Amino acid sequence: MEGPFKYIKEGNGKVSRVIRMGTRKSQLARIQTDSVAGRLKELYPDIHLEIVAMSTIGDKILDTALSKIGEKSLFTKELENALERNEVDIVVHSLKDLPTSLPPGFTIGAILQRENPHDAVVLHPKNAGLTLDSLPEKSVIGTSSLRRAAQLKKRFPQLEFENIRGNLNTRLKKLDEKDDYAAIILAAAGLKRMGWDSRISQILGPEDCMYAVGQGALAVEVRAQDKDILEMVSVLCHPDTVLQCISERAFLKQLEGGCSVPVAVHTEVKGSMLYLTGAVYSLDGADCLKDTMQTVVEIDNKVSESAQECVHVGVTANCVSSSALEAAEKLGMDLANALLNKGAKDILTTARKLNDAR
């Protein structure tokens, strides 16, 4: 029982391995981590789970737009530091917070079944019953995302968009207790996980607002060399979600996008086909390049041993065949290259410069 692992002696004399789970301190992060802990406990009743909560840079800097901070691992760095120091064994993240390239020595060992990935409109109580279409002209909509603002400015030119920061609780409080915003835009997944479905006034479909890469999916990050932990968490993988998110992450990585540029996606698995729609926008939404591509992904549950070591955009997924993973990654890269050939680089470079100058 040597090494970095921790063990505990139960009352019945039985020795259990302690798995320490790292998480951000926010209520939503704790709920997400607790849900993963619950799944692990069901699958492995003998393990003992300990939850270690910590604050990240993104939790501490609340007065600046995320896109202006310029740090790719805003919500993940401190958690990864703890993972590196063996202070935790696994970390639960919202996948959309994880950069497309992880630091050496780390991998995403599981992507769980996706919650609704779309964005939701949450109205100020005085606007109950309205939609973005029916709100009065010049109504102010709060969003911290360049991606949401770019798409919605184009789709709803009569509305105004302003930055709003803070965790879900803070943003809802700012909406309800002040008159600054007519509505705010939030990820439906977070609202649902918090049990706040009743606050969702409208779900925005892809024709109004496509979502962020990885939105709505939870990821479990582990040390790449911890093969036993990797094997343990791999059973949490949801094959369709894994394929969708690998194609989305490959698309973003090939575009060299991040928080500071408006990039949006929409993916679907239908039978053995994976469809990916991707788009890049200017900050005001006026310029847009968008396309859809598809590929065949045969989901074969008989995965070969060698497939277990394959890593695709930071993800080790031994729940899906390597051929399907490769096809999903290639789809994302091909779509990004198609947009780059049409001039996506210029749109993104301009968006980055304008954002930096703000």
Number of C-alpha atoms within 10 A of each C-alpha: 7 5 5 11 14 15 14 13 12 11 7 6 8 9 14 16 15 18 19 20 25 28 27 24 15 16 13 18 21 18 16 22 24 16 15 20 19 14 15 19 14 11 14 11 11 15 17 20 16 14 17 17 17 14 16 18 15 20 16 11 14 13 10 14 20 21 19 14 15 13 15 18 18 20 22 22 18 18 26 23 12 17 22 15 10 14 18 25 23 27 25 27 24 21 24 19 20 23 21 25 16 16 11 9 12 20 24 28 28 28 32 22 17 20 16 16 22 20 27 24 21 28 26 23 13 11 15 12 11 15 16 21 11 9 17 14 13 12 16 20 25 26 21 21 22 25 26 25 26 24 26 22 17 19 17 14 13 15 19 17 21 14 17 23 19 19 16 17 13 12 18 18 12 19 21 18 11 10 12 15 21 24 29 23 23 23 22 25 21 24 20 15 16 15 10 12 14 9 18 18 19 17 20 19 14 15 8 15 23 24 23 28 29 26 25 24 22 25 28 26 30 27 22 17 11 14 13 9 16 24 15 15 22 21 18 20 21 18 23 20 22 26 26 24 27 28 32 31 31 26 33 27 18 16 21 13 20 22 24 25 26 28 29 23 26 23 24 15 17 11 10 12 15 23 20 23 20 26 23 31 25 25 26 18 20 12 13 20 17 18 14 15 15 19 17 17 23 16 20 14 11 10 16 14 10 10 17 19 14 16 18 21 21 22 25 26 31 27 23 25 23 23 16 20 29 17 20 31 22 17 25 30 20 18 27 26 16 17 20 18 10 12 14 22 16 12 19 23 14 14 21 21 12 14 15 13 8 6
